[in-house]
């Protein structure tokens, strides 16, 4: 069997299945219920300290 044909059959079957399962896993991990508080905290970073830059103590919290 030719190398190209063998790799083509592998890519069309098992690798496609692996990549699909990986994609679904990443989506499930990103939208898990316990991550919403983390995403809200990160989304609010630009809205903190509107009047002045953060001091070094404020930046640590």
C-alpha positions in Angstrom: 0.0 0.0 0.0 1.3 3.4 -0.9 2.2 5.8 2.0 -0.1 8.5 0.6 -3.1 6.2 0.4 -2.5 4.9 3.9 -2.2 8.4 5.4 -5.2 9.5 3.5 -7.4 6.7 4.8 -6.1 7.4 8.4 -6.9 11.1 8.1 -10.4 10.4 6.6 -11.4 8.0 9.4 -9.6 8.0 12.8 -8.1 11.4 12.7 -11.4 13.0 11.7 -13.0 11.2 14.7 -10.3 12.3 17.1 -10.4 16.0 16.0 -14.2 16.0 16.3 -14.1 14.6 19.8 -11.3 17.1 20.7 -13.4 20.0 19.4 -16.5 18.9 21.4 -14.3 18.5 24.5 -13.0 22.1 24.2 -16.5 23.5 23.7 -17.8 21.6 26.8 -14.8 22.7 28.8 -15.2 26.4 27.8 -18.9 26.5 28.6 -18.8 24.5 31.9 -21.0 26.1 34.6 -18.1 26.6 37.1 -16.2 28.8 34.7 -18.7 31.6 34.4 -17.3 33.5 37.4 -13.8 33.4 36.0 -15.0 34.7 32.6 -17.0 37.5 34.3 -14.0 38.6 36.3 -11.8 38.7 33.2 -14.4 40.6 31.2 -14.6 43.3 33.8 -10.8 44.1 33.8 -11.1 47.0 31.4 -13.8 48.6 33.5 -11.8 48.7 36.7 -10.1 51.8 37.9 -11.8 54.2 35.5 -10.6 57.4 37.2 -6.9 56.7 37.7 -4.4 53.9 37.1 -4.4 51.1 39.7 -1.8 51.3 42.4 0.5 48.3 43.0 -1.7 47.1 45.9 -4.9 47.4 43.9 -3.3 45.5 41.0 -2.5 42.5 43.2 -6.1 42.0 44.2 
